[in-house]
């Protein structure tokens, strides 16, 4: 598994550095400020959108679509290349 989700959203500099040292390509957490990930961001500090069992299909679709949108397609492709997608 090349990508890491910080357990219980516990994220600090030591955790971030340990994930990188372990050989992961990226890490994500919900504890960071809200918003979309942008090209050029630290790939070990990516934002994550929470999707739970209580989310109905319209909410699930909206969350998925808003997570993948960016101001330009090139911006998303740049971030995807950074994390090995």
N, CA, C and O atoms as a Maestro MAE file, in Angstrom:
{
 s_m_m2io_version
 :::
 2.0.0
}

f_m_ct {
 s_m_title
 :::
 protein
 m_atom[340] {
  # First column is atom index #
  i_m_mmod_type
  r_m_x_coord
  r_m_y_coord
  r_m_z_coord
  i_m_residue_number
  s_m_chain_name
  s_m_pdb_residue_name
  s_m_pdb_atom_name
  i_m_atomic_number
  :::
  1 25 0.850 -1.169 0.000 1 A "UNK " " N  " 7
  2 3 0.000 0.000 0.000 1 A "UNK " " CA " 6
  3 2 0.901 1.239 0.000 1 A "UNK " " C  " 6
  4 15 1.588 1.490 0.990 1 A "UNK " " O  " 8
  5 25 0.913 2.012 -1.077 2 A "UNK " " N  " 7
  6 3 1.846 3.137 -1.171 2 A "UNK " " CA " 6
  7 2 1.395 4.425 -0.488 2 A "UNK " " C  " 6
  8 15 2.194 5.350 -0.340 2 A "UNK " " O  " 8
  9 25 0.127 4.505 -0.067 3 A "UNK " " N  " 7
  10 3 -0.391 5.727 0.533 3 A "UNK " " CA " 6
  11 2 -0.841 5.452 1.959 3 A "UNK " " C  " 6
  12 15 -1.326 4.361 2.257 3 A "UNK " " O  " 8
  13 25 -0.684 6.428 2.839 4 A "UNK " " N  " 7
  14 3 -0.935 6.240 4.264 4 A "UNK " " CA " 6
  15 2 -2.025 7.188 4.749 4 A "UNK " " C  " 6
  16 15 -1.989 8.381 4.445 4 A "UNK " " O  " 8
  17 25 -2.980 6.675 5.491 5 A "UNK " " N  " 7
  18 3 -3.993 7.497 6.159 5 A "UNK " " CA " 6
  19 2 -3.641 7.507 7.639 5 A "UNK " " C  " 6
  20 15 -3.626 6.459 8.285 5 A "UNK " " O  " 8
  21 25 -3.361 8.674 8.170 6 A "UNK " " N  " 7
  22 3 -2.951 8.774 9.569 6 A "UNK " " CA " 6
  23 2 -4.075 8.269 10.463 6 A "UNK " " C  " 6
  24 15 -5.196 8.772 10.381 6 A "UNK " " O  " 8
  25 25 -3.795 7.271 11.326 7 A "UNK " " N  " 7
  26 3 -4.854 6.692 12.165 7 A "UNK " " CA " 6
  27 2 -5.387 7.719 13.166 7 A "UNK " " C  " 6
  28 15 -4.635 8.494 13.757 7 A "UNK " " O  " 8
  29 25 -6.686 7.698 13.332 8 A "UNK " " N  " 7
  30 3 -7.360 8.606 14.259 8 A "UNK " " CA " 6
  31 2 -7.015 10.066 13.946 8 A "UNK " " C  " 6
  32 15 -7.126 10.945 14.801 8 A "UNK " " O  " 8
  33 25 -6.597 10.298 12.707 9 A "UNK " " N  " 7
  34 3 -6.230 11.642 12.256 9 A "UNK " " CA " 6
  35 2 -5.156 12.277 13.126 9 A "UNK " " C  " 6
  36 15 -5.086 13.500 13.248 9 A "UNK " " O  " 8
  37 25 -4.313 11.431 13.734 10 A "UNK " " N  " 7
  38 3 -3.220 11.971 14.536 10 A "UNK " " CA " 6
  39 2 -2.077 12.341 13.599 10 A "UNK " " C  " 6
  40 15 -1.458 11.475 12.982 10 A "UNK " " O  " 8
  41 25 -1.812 13.623 13.503 11 A "UNK " " N  " 7
  42 3 -0.800 14.091 12.573 11 A "UNK " " CA " 6
  43 2 0.006 15.202 13.216 11 A "UNK " " C  " 6
  44 15 -0.533 16.228 13.632 11 A "UNK " " O  " 8
  45 25 1.298 14.978 13.285 12 A "UNK " " N  " 7
  46 3 2.226 16.026 13.685 12 A "UNK " " CA " 6
  47 2 3.493 15.831 12.848 12 A "UNK " " C  " 6
  48 15 3.548 14.918 12.024 12 A "UNK " " O  " 8
  49 25 4.484 16.649 13.042 13 A "UNK " " N  " 7
  50 3 5.687 16.583 12.205 13 A "UNK " " CA " 6
  51 2 6.391 15.236 12.353 13 A "UNK " " C  " 6
  52 15 6.903 14.698 11.371 13 A "UNK " " O  " 8
  53 25 6.423 14.687 13.558 14 A "UNK " " N  " 7
  54 3 7.085 13.393 13.768 14 A "UNK " " CA " 6
  55 2 6.365 12.281 13.004 14 A "UNK " " C  " 6
  56 15 7.009 11.427 12.395 14 A "UNK " " O  " 8
  57 25 5.035 12.292 13.038 15 A "UNK " " N  " 7
  58 3 4.263 11.283 12.304 15 A "UNK " " CA " 6
  59 2 4.474 11.445 10.809 15 A "UNK " " C  " 6
  60 15 4.664 10.457 10.099 15 A "UNK " " O  " 8
  61 25 4.444 12.675 10.324 16 A "UNK " " N  " 7
  62 3 4.652 12.940 8.910 16 A "UNK " " CA " 6
  63 2 6.023 12.426 8.460 16 A "UNK " " C  " 6
  64 15 6.138 11.775 7.421 16 A "UNK " " O  " 8
  65 25 7.060 12.722 9.249 17 A "UNK " " N  " 7
  66 3 8.412 12.287 8.901 17 A "UNK " " CA " 6
  67 2 8.549 10.771 8.942 17 A "UNK " " C  " 6
  68 15 9.258 10.191 8.119 17 A "UNK " " O  " 8
  69 25 7.870 10.119 9.901 18 A "UNK " " N  " 7
  70 3 7.931 8.657 10.001 18 A "UNK " " CA " 6
  71 2 7.279 7.988 8.791 18 A "UNK " " C  " 6
  72 15 7.769 6.968 8.307 18 A "UNK " " O  " 8
  73 25 6.181 8.556 8.304 19 A "UNK " " N  " 7
  74 3 5.500 8.005 7.123 19 A "UNK " " CA " 6
  75 2 6.406 8.104 5.903 19 A "UNK " " C  " 6
  76 15 6.504 7.158 5.122 19 A "UNK " " O  " 8
  77 25 7.064 9.238 5.737 20 A "UNK " " N  " 7
  78 3 7.984 9.392 4.609 20 A "UNK " " CA " 6
  79 2 9.163 8.430 4.737 20 A "UNK " " C  " 6
  80 15 9.553 7.801 3.754 20 A "UNK " " O  " 8
  81 25 9.733 8.309 5.933 21 A "UNK " " N  " 7
  82 3 10.873 7.422 6.154 21 A "UNK " " CA " 6
  83 2 10.511 5.959 5.929 21 A "UNK " " C  " 6
  84 15 11.367 5.156 5.559 21 A "UNK " " O  " 8
  85 25 9.239 5.610 6.151 22 A "UNK " " N  " 7
  86 3 8.797 4.223 5.959 22 A "UNK " " CA " 6
  87 2 8.648 3.863 4.486 22 A "UNK " " C  " 6
  88 15 8.426 2.698 4.156 22 A "UNK " " O  " 8
  89 25 8.767 4.845 3.598 23 A "UNK " " N  " 7
  90 3 8.714 4.564 2.172 23 A "UNK " " CA " 6
  91 2 7.376 4.788 1.501 23 A "UNK " " C  " 6
  92 15 7.204 4.438 0.334 23 A "UNK " " O  " 8
  93 25 6.420 5.370 2.222 24 A "UNK " " N  " 7
  94 3 5.131 5.671 1.592 24 A "UNK " " CA " 6
  95 2 5.302 6.796 0.579 24 A "UNK " " C  " 6
  96 15 6.234 7.593 0.679 24 A "UNK " " O  " 8
  97 25 4.404 6.856 -0.387 25 A "UNK " " N  " 7
  98 3 4.443 7.902 -1.412 25 A "UNK " " CA " 6
  99 2 3.668 9.142 -0.995 25 A "UNK " " C  " 6
  100 15 3.939 10.236 -1.490 25 A "UNK " " O  " 8
  101 25 2.694 8.984 -0.078 26 A "UNK " " N  " 7
  102 3 1.857 10.104 0.353 26 A "UNK " " CA " 6
  103 2 1.155 9.740 1.650 26 A "UNK " " C  " 6
  104 15 1.071 8.568 2.016 26 A "UNK " " O  " 8
  105 25 0.650 10.760 2.344 27 A "UNK " " N  " 7
  106 3 -0.122 10.564 3.557 27 A "UNK " " CA " 6
  107 2 -1.248 11.570 3.615 27 A "UNK " " C  " 6
  108 15 -1.119 12.683 3.104 27 A "UNK " " O  " 8
  109 25 -2.365 11.185 4.241 28 A "UNK " " N  " 7
  110 3 -3.497 12.100 4.317 28 A "UNK " " CA " 6
  111 2 -4.159 12.043 5.692 28 A "UNK " " C  " 6
  112 15 -4.073 11.048 6.412 28 A "UNK " " O  " 8
  113 25 -4.826 13.155 6.026 29 A "UNK " " N  " 7
  114 3 -5.484 13.281 7.313 29 A "UNK " " CA " 6
  115 2 -6.643 14.264 7.192 29 A "UNK " " C  " 6
  116 15 -6.610 15.156 6.344 29 A "UNK " " O  " 8
  117 25 -7.653 14.113 8.020 30 A "UNK " " N  " 7
  118 3 -8.772 15.065 8.055 30 A "UNK " " CA " 6
  119 2 -8.509 16.207 9.020 30 A "UNK " " C  " 6
  120 15 -9.325 17.124 9.107 30 A "UNK " " O  " 8
  121 25 -7.396 16.185 9.750 31 A "UNK " " N  " 7
  122 3 -7.144 17.209 10.765 31 A "UNK " " CA " 6
  123 2 -6.652 18.519 10.174 31 A "UNK " " C  " 6
  124 15 -6.683 19.540 10.860 31 A "UNK " " O  " 8
  125 25 -6.209 18.527 8.949 32 A "UNK " " N  " 7
  126 3 -5.718 19.754 8.327 32 A "UNK " " CA " 6
  127 2 -6.873 20.674 7.974 32 A "UNK " " C  " 6
  128 15 -8.036 20.271 7.996 32 A "UNK " " O  " 8
  129 25 -6.539 21.902 7.651 33 A "UNK " " N  " 7
  130 3 -7.567 22.873 7.281 33 A "UNK " " CA " 6
  131 2 -8.404 22.370 6.114 33 A "UNK " " C  " 6
  132 15 -7.891 21.642 5.264 33 A "UNK " " O  " 8
  133 25 -9.673 22.739 6.051 34 A "UNK " " N  " 7
  134 3 -10.519 22.280 4.954 34 A "UNK " " CA " 6
  135 2 -10.087 22.883 3.621 34 A "UNK " " C  " 6
  136 15 -9.411 23.911 3.576 34 A "UNK " " O  " 8
  137 25 -10.481 22.236 2.563 35 A "UNK " " N  " 7
  138 3 -10.161 22.720 1.227 35 A "UNK " " CA " 6
  139 2 -9.626 21.600 0.364 35 A "UNK " " C  " 6
  140 15 -9.519 20.452 0.798 35 A "UNK " " O  " 8
  141 25 -9.298 21.946 -0.847 36 A "UNK " " N  " 7
  142 3 -8.800 20.959 -1.799 36 A "UNK " " CA " 6
  143 2 -7.285 20.901 -1.768 36 A "UNK " " C  " 6
  144 15 -6.614 21.871 -1.413 36 A "UNK " " O  " 8
  145 25 -6.764 19.755 -2.144 37 A "UNK " " N  " 7
  146 3 -5.326 19.618 -2.317 37 A "UNK " " CA " 6
  147 2 -4.931 20.273 -3.628 37 A "UNK " " C  " 6
  148 15 -5.652 20.179 -4.621 37 A "UNK " " O  " 8
  149 25 -3.809 20.923 -3.625 38 A "UNK " " N  " 7
  150 3 -3.301 21.615 -4.808 38 A "UNK " " CA " 6
  151 2 -1.949 21.044 -5.212 38 A "UNK " " C  " 6
  152 15 -1.208 20.503 -4.390 38 A "UNK " " O  " 8
  153 25 -1.655 21.175 -6.470 39 A "UNK " " N  " 7
  154 3 -0.352 20.755 -6.976 39 A "UNK " " CA " 6
  155 2 0.740 21.509 -6.220 39 A "UNK " " C  " 6
  156 15 0.617 22.708 -5.970 39 A "UNK " " O  " 8
  157 25 1.793 20.806 -5.865 40 A "UNK " " N  " 7
  158 3 2.911 21.426 -5.162 40 A "UNK " " CA " 6
  159 2 2.836 21.333 -3.653 40 A "UNK " " C  " 6
  160 15 3.795 21.694 -2.970 40 A "UNK " " O  " 8
  161 25 1.712 20.855 -3.105 41 A "UNK " " N  " 7
  162 3 1.603 20.710 -1.652 41 A "UNK " " CA " 6
  163 2 2.448 19.530 -1.178 41 A "UNK " " C  " 6
  164 15 2.786 18.638 -1.955 41 A "UNK " " O  " 8
  165 25 2.776 19.544 0.092 42 A "UNK " " N  " 7
  166 3 3.499 18.433 0.702 42 A "UNK " " CA " 6
  167 2 2.617 17.190 0.604 42 A "UNK " " C  " 6
  168 15 1.531 17.156 1.181 42 A "UNK " " O  " 8
  169 25 3.071 16.178 -0.115 43 A "UNK " " N  " 7
  170 3 2.242 14.984 -0.351 43 A "UNK " " CA " 6
  171 2 2.052 14.135 0.906 43 A "UNK " " C  " 6
  172 15 1.262 13.191 0.897 43 A "UNK " " O  " 8
  173 25 2.759 14.457 1.978 44 A "UNK " " N  " 7
  174 3 2.556 13.737 3.234 44 A "UNK " " CA " 6
  175 2 1.612 14.488 4.168 44 A "UNK " " C  " 6
  176 15 1.396 14.077 5.308 44 A "UNK " " O  " 8
  177 25 1.051 15.594 3.676 45 A "UNK " " N  " 7
  178 3 0.109 16.397 4.458 45 A "UNK " " CA " 6
  179 2 -1.164 16.664 3.664 45 A "UNK " " C  " 6
  180 15 -1.742 17.747 3.755 45 A "UNK " " O  " 8
  181 25 -1.593 15.689 2.898 46 A "UNK " " N  " 7
  182 3 -2.782 15.870 2.058 46 A "UNK " " CA " 6
  183 2 -4.053 15.857 2.896 46 A "UNK " " C  " 6
  184 15 -4.131 15.192 3.929 46 A "UNK " " O  " 8
  185 25 -5.043 16.605 2.430 47 A "UNK " " N  " 7
  186 3 -6.353 16.632 3.087 47 A "UNK " " CA " 6
  187 2 -7.160 15.402 2.670 47 A "UNK " " C  " 6
  188 15 -6.982 14.870 1.574 47 A "UNK " " O  " 8
  189 25 -8.029 14.971 3.541 48 A "UNK " " N  " 7
  190 3 -8.891 13.819 3.265 48 A "UNK " " CA " 6
  191 2 -10.332 14.201 3.549 48 A "UNK " " C  " 6
  192 15 -10.621 14.895 4.524 48 A "UNK " " O  " 8
  193 25 -11.216 13.751 2.707 49 A "UNK " " N  " 7
  194 3 -12.645 13.997 2.907 49 A "UNK " " CA " 6
  195 2 -13.240 12.767 3.586 49 A "UNK " " C  " 6
  196 15 -13.074 11.642 3.114 49 A "UNK " " O  " 8
  197 25 -13.932 12.994 4.694 50 A "UNK " " N  " 7
  198 3 -14.549 11.888 5.413 50 A "UNK " " CA " 6
  199 2 -15.846 11.442 4.756 50 A "UNK " " C  " 6
  200 15 -16.726 12.257 4.479 50 A "UNK " " O  " 8
  201 25 -15.953 10.168 4.515 51 A "UNK " " N  " 7
  202 3 -17.186 9.574 3.995 51 A "UNK " " CA " 6
  203 2 -17.564 8.468 4.960 51 A "UNK " " C  " 6
  204 15 -16.790 7.542 5.200 51 A "UNK " " O  " 8
  205 25 -18.765 8.576 5.510 52 A "UNK " " N  " 7
  206 3 -19.184 7.607 6.504 52 A "UNK " " CA " 6
  207 2 -20.393 6.811 6.086 52 A "UNK " " C  " 6
  208 15 -21.009 7.093 5.058 52 A "UNK " " O  " 8
  209 25 -20.733 5.823 6.875 53 A "UNK " " N  " 7
  210 3 -21.879 4.981 6.593 53 A "UNK " " CA " 6
  211 2 -23.200 5.736 6.622 53 A "UNK " " C  " 6
  212 15 -24.195 5.270 6.068 53 A "UNK " " O  " 8
  213 25 -23.214 6.888 7.259 54 A "UNK " " N  " 7
  214 3 -24.431 7.708 7.330 54 A "UNK " " CA " 6
  215 2 -24.631 8.548 6.072 54 A "UNK " " C  " 6
  216 15 -25.714 9.096 5.868 54 A "UNK " " O  " 8
  217 25 -23.607 8.661 5.225 55 A "UNK " " N  " 7
  218 3 -23.729 9.461 4.001 55 A "UNK " " CA " 6
  219 2 -24.630 8.751 3.002 55 A "UNK " " C  " 6
  220 15 -24.383 7.604 2.629 55 A "UNK " " O  " 8
  221 25 -25.667 9.441 2.577 56 A "UNK " " N  " 7
  222 3 -26.544 8.881 1.552 56 A "UNK " " CA " 6
  223 2 -25.907 9.121 0.190 56 A "UNK " " C  " 6
  224 15 -24.963 9.903 0.072 56 A "UNK " " O  " 8
  225 25 -26.415 8.459 -0.827 57 A "UNK " " N  " 7
  226 3 -25.809 8.499 -2.151 57 A "UNK " " CA " 6
  227 2 -25.586 9.918 -2.680 57 A "UNK " " C  " 6
  228 15 -24.503 10.181 -3.203 57 A "UNK " " O  " 8
  229 25 -26.533 10.840 -2.580 58 A "UNK " " N  " 7
  230 3 -26.257 12.198 -3.084 58 A "UNK " " CA " 6
  231 2 -25.063 12.862 -2.380 58 A "UNK " " C  " 6
  232 15 -24.252 13.521 -3.030 58 A "UNK " " O  " 8
  233 25 -24.956 12.693 -1.065 59 A "UNK " " N  " 7
  234 3 -23.831 13.269 -0.328 59 A "UNK " " CA " 6
  235 2 -22.524 12.606 -0.747 59 A "UNK " " C  " 6
  236 15 -21.507 13.281 -0.910 59 A "UNK " " O  " 8
  237 25 -22.547 11.296 -0.919 60 A "UNK " " N  " 7
  238 3 -21.366 10.561 -1.355 60 A "UNK " " CA " 6
  239 2 -20.898 11.080 -2.721 60 A "UNK " " C  " 6
  240 15 -19.710 11.325 -2.930 60 A "UNK " " O  " 8
  241 25 -21.852 11.244 -3.645 61 A "UNK " " N  " 7
  242 3 -21.499 11.754 -4.979 61 A "UNK " " CA " 6
  243 2 -20.907 13.150 -4.883 61 A "UNK " " C  " 6
  244 15 -19.887 13.439 -5.508 61 A "UNK " " O  " 8
  245 25 -21.543 14.017 -4.101 62 A "UNK " " N  " 7
  246 3 -21.070 15.389 -3.984 62 A "UNK " " CA " 6
  247 2 -19.661 15.427 -3.407 62 A "UNK " " C  " 6
  248 15 -18.807 16.161 -3.904 62 A "UNK " " O  " 8
  249 25 -19.414 14.646 -2.368 63 A "UNK " " N  " 7
  250 3 -18.085 14.627 -1.757 63 A "UNK " " CA " 6
  251 2 -17.040 14.119 -2.747 63 A "UNK " " C  " 6
  252 15 -15.942 14.670 -2.831 63 A "UNK " " O  " 8
  253 25 -17.376 13.080 -3.490 64 A "UNK " " N  " 7
  254 3 -16.438 12.553 -4.478 64 A "UNK " " CA " 6
  255 2 -16.135 13.548 -5.575 64 A "UNK " " C  " 6
  256 15 -14.982 13.718 -5.971 64 A "UNK " " O  " 8
  257 25 -17.170 14.202 -6.063 65 A "UNK " " N  " 7
  258 3 -16.961 15.185 -7.139 65 A "UNK " " CA " 6
  259 2 -16.170 16.384 -6.651 65 A "UNK " " C  " 6
  260 15 -15.273 16.854 -7.352 65 A "UNK " " O  " 8
  261 25 -16.477 16.881 -5.485 66 A "UNK " " N  " 7
  262 3 -15.787 18.078 -5.012 66 A "UNK " " CA " 6
  263 2 -14.339 17.769 -4.657 66 A "UNK " " C  " 6
  264 15 -13.487 18.656 -4.722 66 A "UNK " " O  " 8
  265 25 -14.049 16.531 -4.285 67 A "UNK " " N  " 7
  266 3 -12.671 16.171 -3.967 67 A "UNK " " CA " 6
  267 2 -11.794 16.139 -5.200 67 A "UNK " " C  " 6
  268 15 -10.596 16.409 -5.113 67 A "UNK " " O  " 8
  269 25 -12.366 15.815 -6.343 68 A "UNK " " N  " 7
  270 3 -11.575 15.663 -7.560 68 A "UNK " " CA " 6
  271 2 -11.532 16.926 -8.387 68 A "UNK " " C  " 6
  272 15 -10.692 17.039 -9.280 68 A "UNK " " O  " 8
  273 25 -12.407 17.882 -8.125 69 A "UNK " " N  " 7
  274 3 -12.407 19.122 -8.904 69 A "UNK " " CA " 6
  275 2 -11.205 19.974 -8.531 69 A "UNK " " C  " 6
  276 15 -10.765 19.975 -7.381 69 A "UNK " " O  " 8
  277 25 -10.690 20.683 -9.491 70 A "UNK " " N  " 7
  278 3 -9.666 21.694 -9.234 70 A "UNK " " CA " 6
  279 2 -9.940 22.850 -10.164 70 A "UNK " " C  " 6
  280 15 -10.820 22.779 -11.021 70 A "UNK " " O  " 8
  281 25 -9.203 23.883 -9.997 71 A "UNK " " N  " 7
  282 3 -9.402 25.033 -10.861 71 A "UNK " " CA " 6
  283 2 -8.974 24.727 -12.293 71 A "UNK " " C  " 6
  284 15 -9.432 25.376 -13.233 71 A "UNK " " O  " 8
  285 25 -8.113 23.756 -12.454 72 A "UNK " " N  " 7
  286 3 -7.735 23.334 -13.804 72 A "UNK " " CA " 6
  287 2 -7.352 21.868 -13.774 72 A "UNK " " C  " 6
  288 15 -6.849 21.373 -12.765 72 A "UNK " " O  " 8
  289 25 -7.583 21.183 -14.859 73 A "UNK " " N  " 7
  290 3 -7.236 19.761 -14.913 73 A "UNK " " CA " 6
  291 2 -5.744 19.555 -14.748 73 A "UNK " " C  " 6
  292 15 -5.320 18.570 -14.144 73 A "UNK " " O  " 8
  293 25 -4.942 20.463 -15.274 74 A "UNK " " N  " 7
  294 3 -3.495 20.349 -15.158 74 A "UNK " " CA " 6
  295 2 -3.020 20.344 -13.722 74 A "UNK " " C  " 6
  296 15 -2.065 19.647 -13.379 74 A "UNK " " O  " 8
  297 25 -3.686 21.120 -12.883 75 A "UNK " " N  " 7
  298 3 -3.342 21.166 -11.470 75 A "UNK " " CA " 6
  299 2 -3.525 19.791 -10.841 75 A "UNK " " C  " 6
  300 15 -2.643 19.325 -10.120 75 A "UNK " " O  " 8
  301 25 -4.669 19.124 -11.101 76 A "UNK " " N  " 7
  302 3 -4.899 17.795 -10.530 76 A "UNK " " CA " 6
  303 2 -3.900 16.791 -11.075 76 A "UNK " " C  " 6
  304 15 -3.383 15.967 -10.321 76 A "UNK " " O  " 8
  305 25 -3.620 16.842 -12.371 77 A "UNK " " N  " 7
  306 3 -2.665 15.885 -12.943 77 A "UNK " " CA " 6
  307 2 -1.299 16.046 -12.295 77 A "UNK " " C  " 6
  308 15 -0.608 15.057 -12.048 77 A "UNK " " O  " 8
  309 25 -0.904 17.282 -12.018 78 A "UNK " " N  " 7
  310 3 0.381 17.507 -11.364 78 A "UNK " " CA " 6
  311 2 0.425 16.881 -9.991 78 A "UNK " " C  " 6
  312 15 1.427 16.269 -9.621 78 A "UNK " " O  " 8
  313 25 -0.651 17.024 -9.223 79 A "UNK " " N  " 7
  314 3 -0.699 16.427 -7.890 79 A "UNK " " CA " 6
  315 2 -0.727 14.907 -7.999 79 A "UNK " " C  " 6
  316 15 -0.064 14.222 -7.221 79 A "UNK " " O  " 8
  317 25 -1.480 14.374 -8.949 80 A "UNK " " N  " 7
  318 3 -1.549 12.918 -9.119 80 A "UNK " " CA " 6
  319 2 -0.173 12.344 -9.426 80 A "UNK " " C  " 6
  320 15 0.190 11.284 -8.918 80 A "UNK " " O  " 8
  321 25 0.584 13.036 -10.248 81 A "UNK " " N  " 7
  322 3 1.941 12.553 -10.570 81 A "UNK " " CA " 6
  323 2 2.806 12.560 -9.312 81 A "UNK " " C  " 6
  324 15 3.617 11.655 -9.114 81 A "UNK " " O  " 8
  325 25 2.640 13.569 -8.467 82 A "UNK " " N  " 7
  326 3 3.443 13.654 -7.248 82 A "UNK " " CA " 6
  327 2 3.225 12.463 -6.338 82 A "UNK " " C  " 6
  328 15 4.168 11.992 -5.703 82 A "UNK " " O  " 8
  329 25 2.002 11.967 -6.263 83 A "UNK " " N  " 7
  330 3 1.694 10.871 -5.342 83 A "UNK " " CA " 6
  331 2 1.666 9.512 -6.024 83 A "UNK " " C  " 6
  332 15 1.302 8.516 -5.399 83 A "UNK " " O  " 8
  333 25 2.040 9.456 -7.282 84 A "UNK " " N  " 7
  334 3 2.164 8.176 -7.972 84 A "UNK " " CA " 6
  335 2 0.856 7.592 -8.459 84 A "UNK " " C  " 6
  336 15 0.750 6.371 -8.569 84 A "UNK " " O  " 8
  337 25 -0.141 8.401 -8.757 85 A "UNK " " N  " 7
  338 3 -1.429 7.909 -9.270 85 A "UNK " " CA " 6
  339 2 -1.394 7.815 -10.776 85 A "UNK " " C  " 6
  340 15 -2.383 7.421 -11.394 85 A "UNK " " O  " 8
  :::
 }
 m_bond[339] {
  # First column is bond index #
  i_m_from
  i_m_to
  i_m_order
  :::
  1 1 2 1
  2 2 3 1
  3 3 4 2
  4 3 5 1
  5 5 6 1
  6 6 7 1
  7 7 8 2
  8 7 9 1
  9 9 10 1
  10 10 11 1
  11 11 12 2
  12 11 13 1
  13 13 14 1
  14 14 15 1
  15 15 16 2
  16 15 17 1
  17 17 18 1
  18 18 19 1
  19 19 20 2
  20 19 21 1
  21 21 22 1
  22 22 23 1
  23 23 24 2
  24 23 25 1
  25 25 26 1
  26 26 27 1
  27 27 28 2
  28 27 29 1
  29 29 30 1
  30 30 31 1
  31 31 32 2
  32 31 33 1
  33 33 34 1
  34 34 35 1
  35 35 36 2
  36 35 37 1
  37 37 38 1
  38 38 39 1
  39 39 40 2
  40 39 41 1
  41 41 42 1
  42 42 43 1
  43 43 44 2
  44 43 45 1
  45 45 46 1
  46 46 47 1
  47 47 48 2
  48 47 49 1
  49 49 50 1
  50 50 51 1
  51 51 52 2
  52 51 53 1
  53 53 54 1
  54 54 55 1
  55 55 56 2
  56 55 57 1
  57 57 58 1
  58 58 59 1
  59 59 60 2
  60 59 61 1
  61 61 62 1
  62 62 63 1
  63 63 64 2
  64 63 65 1
  65 65 66 1
  66 66 67 1
  67 67 68 2
  68 67 69 1
  69 69 70 1
  70 70 71 1
  71 71 72 2
  72 71 73 1
  73 73 74 1
  74 74 75 1
  75 75 76 2
  76 75 77 1
  77 77 78 1
  78 78 79 1
  79 79 80 2
  80 79 81 1
  81 81 82 1
  82 82 83 1
  83 83 84 2
  84 83 85 1
  85 85 86 1
  86 86 87 1
  87 87 88 2
  88 87 89 1
  89 89 90 1
  90 90 91 1
  91 91 92 2
  92 91 93 1
  93 93 94 1
  94 94 95 1
  95 95 96 2
  96 95 97 1
  97 97 98 1
  98 98 99 1
  99 99 100 2
  100 99 101 1
  101 101 102 1
  102 102 103 1
  103 103 104 2
  104 103 105 1
  105 105 106 1
  106 106 107 1
  107 107 108 2
  108 107 109 1
  109 109 110 1
  110 110 111 1
  111 111 112 2
  112 111 113 1
  113 113 114 1
  114 114 115 1
  115 115 116 2
  116 115 117 1
  117 117 118 1
  118 118 119 1
  119 119 120 2
  120 119 121 1
  121 121 122 1
  122 122 123 1
  123 123 124 2
  124 123 125 1
  125 125 126 1
  126 126 127 1
  127 127 128 2
  128 127 129 1
  129 129 130 1
  130 130 131 1
  131 131 132 2
  132 131 133 1
  133 133 134 1
  134 134 135 1
  135 135 136 2
  136 135 137 1
  137 137 138 1
  138 138 139 1
  139 139 140 2
  140 139 141 1
  141 141 142 1
  142 142 143 1
  143 143 144 2
  144 143 145 1
  145 145 146 1
  146 146 147 1
  147 147 148 2
  148 147 149 1
  149 149 150 1
  150 150 151 1
  151 151 152 2
  152 151 153 1
  153 153 154 1
  154 154 155 1
  155 155 156 2
  156 155 157 1
  157 157 158 1
  158 158 159 1
  159 159 160 2
  160 159 161 1
  161 161 162 1
  162 162 163 1
  163 163 164 2
  164 163 165 1
  165 165 166 1
  166 166 167 1
  167 167 168 2
  168 167 169 1
  169 169 170 1
  170 170 171 1
  171 171 172 2
  172 171 173 1
  173 173 174 1
  174 174 175 1
  175 175 176 2
  176 175 177 1
  177 177 178 1
  178 178 179 1
  179 179 180 2
  180 179 181 1
  181 181 182 1
  182 182 183 1
  183 183 184 2
  184 183 185 1
  185 185 186 1
  186 186 187 1
  187 187 188 2
  188 187 189 1
  189 189 190 1
  190 190 191 1
  191 191 192 2
  192 191 193 1
  193 193 194 1
  194 194 195 1
  195 195 196 2
  196 195 197 1
  197 197 198 1
  198 198 199 1
  199 199 200 2
  200 199 201 1
  201 201 202 1
  202 202 203 1
  203 203 204 2
  204 203 205 1
  205 205 206 1
  206 206 207 1
  207 207 208 2
  208 207 209 1
  209 209 210 1
  210 210 211 1
  211 211 212 2
  212 211 213 1
  213 213 214 1
  214 214 215 1
  215 215 216 2
  216 215 217 1
  217 217 218 1
  218 218 219 1
  219 219 220 2
  220 219 221 1
  221 221 222 1
  222 222 223 1
  223 223 224 2
  224 223 225 1
  225 225 226 1
  226 226 227 1
  227 227 228 2
  228 227 229 1
  229 229 230 1
  230 230 231 1
  231 231 232 2
  232 231 233 1
  233 233 234 1
  234 234 235 1
  235 235 236 2
  236 235 237 1
  237 237 238 1
  238 238 239 1
  239 239 240 2
  240 239 241 1
  241 241 242 1
  242 242 243 1
  243 243 244 2
  244 243 245 1
  245 245 246 1
  246 246 247 1
  247 247 248 2
  248 247 249 1
  249 249 250 1
  250 250 251 1
  251 251 252 2
  252 251 253 1
  253 253 254 1
  254 254 255 1
  255 255 256 2
  256 255 257 1
  257 257 258 1
  258 258 259 1
  259 259 260 2
  260 259 261 1
  261 261 262 1
  262 262 263 1
  263 263 264 2
  264 263 265 1
  265 265 266 1
  266 266 267 1
  267 267 268 2
  268 267 269 1
  269 269 270 1
  270 270 271 1
  271 271 272 2
  272 271 273 1
  273 273 274 1
  274 274 275 1
  275 275 276 2
  276 275 277 1
  277 277 278 1
  278 278 279 1
  279 279 280 2
  280 279 281 1
  281 281 282 1
  282 282 283 1
  283 283 284 2
  284 283 285 1
  285 285 286 1
  286 286 287 1
  287 287 288 2
  288 287 289 1
  289 289 290 1
  290 290 291 1
  291 291 292 2
  292 291 293 1
  293 293 294 1
  294 294 295 1
  295 295 296 2
  296 295 297 1
  297 297 298 1
  298 298 299 1
  299 299 300 2
  300 299 301 1
  301 301 302 1
  302 302 303 1
  303 303 304 2
  304 303 305 1
  305 305 306 1
  306 306 307 1
  307 307 308 2
  308 307 309 1
  309 309 310 1
  310 310 311 1
  311 311 312 2
  312 311 313 1
  313 313 314 1
  314 314 315 1
  315 315 316 2
  316 315 317 1
  317 317 318 1
  318 318 319 1
  319 319 320 2
  320 319 321 1
  321 321 322 1
  322 322 323 1
  323 323 324 2
  324 323 325 1
  325 325 326 1
  326 326 327 1
  327 327 328 2
  328 327 329 1
  329 329 330 1
  330 330 331 1
  331 331 332 2
  332 331 333 1
  333 333 334 1
  334 334 335 1
  335 335 336 2
  336 335 337 1
  337 337 338 1
  338 338 339 1
  339 339 340 2
  :::
 }
}
